[in-house]
C-alpha cells in the first residue's frame, strides 16, 4: 500500500473515531482498520479529502466497493451527530481534522433566596 493510501485511510479513520458515539461506530472503525491492513485496493486521497470537507454532499459510490459501507456509516455519523448538536465534523485542508467539540450546555444554577 502506498503512503498516499495510508494517509487517506488514516484521515478517514481518525475522523470516524472522533465522531464515535455508539458501540456500532467503534465496530465499524475496527472493521475499517482491518480492511486497511488486508486490502489490496487503495483509497484515493483526493476523494477522501472531498468526503471530509463536505460529507453531506458526497456520493459513497465514488469510493470503491470494499469501503462503501464505511463511507455510508461515516456520513450517517456526521448527520446523526449534527442532529444531536454534538461532535460537529470539521476538516481543515492544511491539518488533520480538528477536534470535534460538544456543544456546551448552559449550566443550571440554583437560585437561593434569603428570608429573614
ZIUR-V754536 format. One record per residue. N is the residue number from 1. SS is DSSP state (helix for helix, strand for strand, loop for the rest). PHI is phi in degrees with one decimal (* if undefined). OMEGA is omega in degrees with one decimal (* if undefined). Layout:
((N,SS,PHI,OMEGA) (N,SS,PHI,OMEGA))
//
This chain:
((1,loop,*,-178.4) (2,loop,-78.2,178.1) (3,helix,-62.2,179.9) (4,helix,-63.6,178.7) (5,helix,-67.4,177.1) (6,helix,-62.6,178.1) (7,helix,-63.4,179.6) (8,helix,-62.0,177.9) (9,helix,-59.3,-177.1) (10,helix,-62.7,179.2) (11,helix,-61.3,-179.8) (12,helix,-65.1,-178.1) (13,helix,-62.8,178.8) (14,helix,-62.3,178.2) (15,helix,-64.5,179.3) (16,helix,-65.4,-179.6) (17,helix,-63.3,179.7) (18,helix,-69.6,179.9) (19,helix,-93.8,-175.7) (20,loop,-63.6,178.0) (21,loop,-128.0,-173.9) (22,loop,-106.4,177.1) (23,helix,-60.3,178.6) (24,helix,-59.6,177.6) (25,helix,-61.8,179.6) (26,helix,-62.9,179.7) (27,helix,-65.2,178.0) (28,helix,-63.1,178.0) (29,helix,-63.9,178.0) (30,helix,-62.5,179.1) (31,helix,-65.7,177.6) (32,helix,-65.9,177.1) (33,helix,-60.8,177.9) (34,helix,-62.8,179.2) (35,helix,-62.7,178.1) (36,helix,-58.7,-175.3) (37,helix,-75.2,-171.7) (38,helix,-96.4,-172.5) (39,loop,-80.2,174.4) (40,loop,-93.3,179.1) (41,loop,-77.7,176.6) (42,loop,-100.3,172.1) (43,loop,-91.1,178.9) (44,loop,-77.6,-176.9) (45,helix,-60.4,-179.0) (46,helix,-66.9,176.6) (47,helix,-66.1,178.7) (48,helix,-65.4,177.9) (49,helix,-62.0,177.2) (50,helix,-61.4,178.3) (51,helix,-60.1,-177.7) (52,helix,-71.1,180.0) (53,helix,-73.5,-176.8) (54,loop,-138.6,-175.1) (55,helix,-64.1,-177.3) (56,helix,-75.5,179.1) (57,helix,-100.5,-173.6) (58,loop,-85.7,176.6) (59,loop,-96.9,-178.1) (60,helix,-57.4,179.9) (61,helix,-69.0,178.5) (62,helix,-76.1,179.4) (63,loop,-107.5,-179.0) (64,loop,-57.8,-170.8) (65,helix,-51.0,-176.2) (66,helix,-61.8,-174.7) (67,helix,-106.3,-174.2) (68,helix,-56.8,179.6) (69,helix,-60.8,179.4) (70,helix,-65.6,179.7) (71,helix,-65.5,177.8) (72,helix,-60.8,179.9) (73,helix,-68.6,176.9) (74,helix,-59.9,179.5) (75,helix,-63.0,176.2) (76,helix,-59.5,-179.3) (77,helix,-61.7,179.2) (78,helix,-61.7,-180.0) (79,helix,-60.9,-178.1) (80,helix,-60.9,-176.8) (81,helix,-68.7,176.9) (82,helix,-67.7,178.2) (83,helix,-63.8,179.7) (84,helix,-80.5,179.9) (85,loop,81.7,179.4) (86,loop,-124.8,174.7) (87,loop,48.5,177.4) (88,loop,-62.3,-179.6) (89,loop,-80.3,175.9) (90,loop,-135.6,178.3) (91,loop,-142.5,176.3) (92,loop,-111.0,-174.8) (93,loop,-57.3,-173.4) (94,loop,-79.0,-177.0) (95,loop,-144.7,176.5) (96,loop,-65.9,179.3) (97,loop,-52.7,-178.6) (98,loop,-65.9,177.9) (99,loop,-65.3,178.4) (100,loop,-80.0,-178.5) (101,loop,-116.2,175.4) (102,loop,-72.6,178.0) (103,loop,-69.6,-178.0) (104,loop,-70.4,177.7) (105,loop,-93.0,179.6) (106,loop,-62.9,179.2) (107,loop,-78.4,175.2) (108,loop,-92.8,179.0) (109,loop,-114.8,-179.8) (110,loop,-79.3,177.3) (111,loop,-96.8,179.2) (112,loop,-108.4,178.4) (113,loop,-118.8,179.1) (114,loop,-95.5,175.6) (115,loop,-119.5,-179.1) (116,loop,-105.9,*))
//
